[in-house]
């Protein structure tokens, strides 16, 4: 049977673990050739590439810091030379920090925004020419629920995701004539391995406070990204799709 993403090239940033890994696996399972990106953990990226290939999929690893235009440019040039271009971009890379506002330095503020917001801009600017040549594409930014409800000690992360959603809405309109769709997915509380810098989960995101009574899974997030990436999401652009078990209702 022909897979629905056969012939498509997908770049997933921050794909070495958790949600990024699940997205890469899902896109590959439906036929896309997946470029698995990471910033520093080459072992994690390599493990995802091997896992995709072992399942019969197609994947390559690409190490680059998405906040650095030179590194992104080199990565996209290499992908274009080897694979022909990019059809699907998932801007998933992000940094988690938990710092009180009055203790937050400008350096930390800029560090968080440099990945989730600047990185999305740098990536989109690098891949859009390829998408135009290939007749269209899909750009998906990974946002979060915190920017909609407000979360203490994460104003930098909330600001970065709010900016990301604004960027996707603006690009959705500007790039529509080129058949490039731009959307965001905003996960709620998802069962992932959290780094120490992320801190504890906010009280509103523990299962007892979630209407569906549980955390979401990485595969449930990947399924929504998969829908937006393919023809099934062909009439969806400029949207933020919330996947949060009913904690935040739009």
C-alpha positions in Angstrom: 0.0 0.0 0.0 1.2 3.5 -0.8 1.9 5.5 2.4 0.3 8.9 2.5 3.5 10.8 3.0 5.6 9.0 0.5 8.0 11.3 -1.3 7.8 14.0 1.4 10.8 15.3 3.3 10.2 16.3 6.9 12.5 18.1 9.3 11.7 17.7 13.0 13.8 19.8 15.4 14.5 18.7 19.0 13.6 15.2 17.9 15.9 13.2 20.1 13.3 12.4 22.8 9.8 12.8 24.1 7.4 14.7 21.7 9.9 15.3 19.0 10.9 11.7 18.8 7.2 10.6 18.6 6.6 13.1 15.8 9.6 11.9 13.9 8.5 8.2 14.3 4.9 9.0 13.2 5.9 10.9 10.1 8.3 8.2 9.1 5.7 5.5 9.7 3.5 7.2 7.1 6.3 7.3 4.5 8.1 10.6 5.0 11.9 10.7 5.0 12.6 12.4 8.3 15.5 14.6 9.1 16.0 14.1 12.9 17.5 17.3 14.4 19.2 17.8 17.7 21.5 20.4 19.2 24.0 18.5 21.3 22.9 15.0 22.1 24.1 13.1 19.0 23.6 9.7 20.7 19.8 10.5 21.2 19.5 11.6 17.6 21.3 8.6 16.3 19.1 6.3 18.4 15.9 7.8 16.8 17.4 7.4 13.3 18.2 3.8 14.0 14.7 3.1 15.5 13.0 4.6 12.4 15.2 2.6 10.0 14.7 -0.6 12.0 10.9 -0.1 11.6 11.3 0.1 7.8 11.3 3.9 7.6 13.7 6.5 6.2 15.7 8.9 8.4 18.9 10.9 8.7 20.4 12.8 11.6 21.3 16.4 11.5 23.0 18.3 14.3 22.4 22.0 14.5 21.5 24.7 17.0 18.3 26.2 15.6 19.1 29.6 17.1 22.2 29.9 15.0 21.5 31.0 11.4 24.8 29.6 10.0 24.2 26.2 11.5 20.6 26.1 10.2 21.7 27.3 6.8 24.4 24.5 6.6 21.9 21.9 7.7 19.2 22.9 5.1 21.8 23.2 2.3 23.0 19.6 3.1 19.4 18.3 3.2 18.6 20.0 0.0 21.7 18.6 -1.7 21.0 15.0 -0.4 17.2 14.8 -0.4 16.0 17.7 -2.7 14.4 20.0 -0.1 11.9 20.2 2.7 8.1 19.7 2.5 7.3 19.5 6.3 8.9 21.6 9.0 8.1 20.9 12.7 9.7 23.5 15.0 9.7 21.5 18.2 13.1 22.5 19.7 12.7 24.5 22.9 14.4 25.1 26.3 12.6 24.7 29.6 13.5 26.9 32.5 11.7 27.8 35.7 12.8 31.1 37.2 11.0 33.8 39.1 10.4 37.0 37.1 12.4 39.2 39.5 15.3 36.8 39.5 15.3 36.3 35.7 18.3 37.8 33.9 18.0 39.3 30.4 20.5 36.7 29.3 18.2 33.9 30.4 15.2 35.6 28.8 17.0 35.9 25.5 18.2 32.3 25.6 14.7 30.9 25.9 13.3 33.1 23.1 16.3 32.4 20.9 15.3 28.8 20.5 11.5 28.6 20.4 10.9 32.0 18.7 14.1 33.0 16.9 14.7 29.4 15.9 11.3 29.1 14.3 11.9 32.3 12.3 15.4 31.2 11.2 14.1 27.7 10.2 11.1 29.0 8.3 13.3 31.5 6.4 15.6 28.7 5.5 13.1 26.2 4.3 10.4 28.3 2.6 12.3 28.8 -0.6 12.6 25.0 -0.9 8.8 24.6 -0.2 7.9 27.2 -2.8 10.0 25.3 -5.4 8.3 22.0 -4.4 4.8 23.4 -4.8 3.9 23.9 -1.1 4.4 22.6 2.3 3.4 22.6 6.0 5.1 24.4 8.9 4.1 23.4 12.4 5.2 25.2 15.5 5.0 23.4 18.9 3.5 25.9 21.3 2.1 25.2 24.8 -0.9 25.8 27.0 1.0 27.9 29.5 1.0 30.9 27.2 -2.8 30.9 27.2 -3.4 30.4 30.9 -0.3 32.0 32.5 2.2 30.0 34.5 4.4 31.4 37.3 8.1 31.4 36.8 7.9 30.8 33.1 7.2 34.2 31.6 10.1 33.8 29.1 8.7 30.4 27.9 5.2 31.9 27.7 6.4 34.9 25.7 8.3 32.7 23.3 5.3 30.5 22.6 2.9 33.5 22.2 5.4 34.9 19.7 5.6 31.6 17.9 1.8 31.5 17.5 1.8 35.1 16.2 4.5 34.2 13.7 2.6 31.2 12.4 -0.6 33.3 11.9 1.3 35.9 10.0 3.1 33.4 7.9 -0.1 31.5 7.2 -1.5 34.6 5.4 1.7 35.6 3.7 2.6 32.2 2.4 -0.9 31.0 1.5 -0.4 31.9 -2.2 2.5 29.5 -2.2 0.3 26.7 -0.8 2.3 26.7 2.4 0.2 26.1 5.5 1.4 27.3 9.0 -0.1 26.1 12.3 0.7 25.5 15.9 0.0 22.6 18.2 -0.3 23.5 21.9 0.0 20.4 24.2 -1.2 20.4 27.7 0.1 18.0 30.3 1.9 15.3 28.4 3.6 12.2 29.9 7.2 12.9 29.1 10.6 12.7 30.9 11.2 16.2 32.3 14.7 17.7 32.7 15.7 19.1 36.1 15.5 22.7 34.8 11.8 22.3 33.9 10.8 22.1 37.6 7.7 20.5 38.9 4.4 20.4 37.0 2.0 23.3 37.7 -0.9 22.1 40.0 -3.4 22.7 37.2 -1.6 20.1 35.0 -1.7 17.1 37.4 -4.1 14.3 36.3 -6.6 15.0 39.2 -7.2 18.5 37.7 -7.6 17.4 34.1 -11.2 16.8 33.0 -10.2 13.6 31.1 -8.5 12.5 34.3 -5.1 11.7 32.8 -2.0 13.1 31.0 -1.8 13.0 27.3 0.7 10.8 25.5 3.4 11.8 23.0 1.7 9.7 20.4 -1.5 11.8 20.7 0.5 14.9 20.0 2.2 13.3 17.1 -1.1 12.3 15.6 -2.3 15.9 15.5 1.0 17.0 14.0 0.7 14.2 11.4 -2.8 15.5 10.5 -1.6 19.0 10.0 1.4 17.8 8.0 -0.5 16.0 5.4 -3.4 16.3 3.0 -5.9 15.6 5.8 -5.1 19.1 7.1 -5.2 20.7 3.7 -7.8 23.4 4.7 -6.3 24.3 8.0 -3.9 27.2 8.3 -3.2 29.9 10.8 -4.6 27.9 13.7 -3.5 26.8 17.1 -4.8 23.3 17.9 -5.1 22.6 21.6 -4.5 19.1 22.9 -4.9 19.3 26.6 -7.6 16.9 27.9 -10.0 19.8 28.6 -7.9 21.9 30.9 -8.1 24.9 28.6 -11.0 25.4 26.3 -11.1 27.7 23.3 
